[in-house]
Amino acid sequence: MVDVPSGAVGNPRPSRFDESTLVIPRLPWLTSRRKEALIAYIFLAPWIFGFLLFTAGAMIYSLRLSFFDTNLLTTNTWVGLDNYRDLVDDPIFWKALRITATYTAIVVPVGTVLALVIALMLNEKLILSGVWRTLYYLPAVVSGVAVAVVWNWVLNPSSDGLMNQFLAIFGIERLRWFSSSQWALPGMILIALWGTGSNMLLYLAGLQSIPSDVKEASRVDGAGAIRSFFTVTLPLLTPTIFFNVVINIIGAFQVFTAVAVVTEGGPNNATLTMVYLLYREAFTTFQFGDASAIAWVLFVIILFFTMILVRSSSTWVHYEGGLRK
């Protein structure tokens, strides 16, 4: 008679991974809902830890630094609100604020209209529409440093600059661009407007999400293309416009890369933005207290404009169920 080894078919051995062999403690307080919440927090823990340490923690630490005269190495003197008073009396700070506000006031509305117009064109049935969409979106995925370097070549103040060569066709004399206090900021605005691809893509997605029967109903009612756009398309696109405008305002107030790579705030502080002033105070003169004060002033300004948009959105942002409440 042949012996059947343990674990064979005739004499099965319980698997070490069999759930029936596991002893799971039953906790009366751990309901299914709480268990799901616990699992969610476990997966969120790395992000929460990173946010508390590198974002919230850094913000709190910078708020503390704004009340000190410190270089983080040898000097660490409590000065209270003196850093903020110095900003009020500093003409360079007010110039940086004016330049940043001017940049934002031009880039945000012009960029919004430009991206929307491009999205409207690409939403039509065009030959090689996928290629055109890719070409318009491509600038949005290119590194900011690479974009700044390319535009520094395009806006070269010499007659060899690509933009000056283009303007010469129309008889316009060469412009000095980043070598001129008058044209340096417009050059920065051109760089920003060139990268409208991400906004265009969101508008295109918003346009394609509008139900076709709504457009057809407006045509049946006798609305032309222009009236249909302003009475149907544009109201249904306001949630996308609201999102883009908020994000663009935040980004415009924090413009830094192009300024740091191309002009370093010059010439004659003509492109000195708030963030670049902050950077210069912190890592050139090592006045981290003044830099932190600038950071918090900028935070309050961005928060102010964001809250205005959020508050006003109830009057102009339309959803399928009506206005945003």
Summary of the structure (lengths in Angstrom):
residues: 325
radius of gyration: 28.8
end to end distance: 83.3
largest distance: 108.0
contacts: 879
relative contact order: 0.11
helix: 67%
strand: 3%
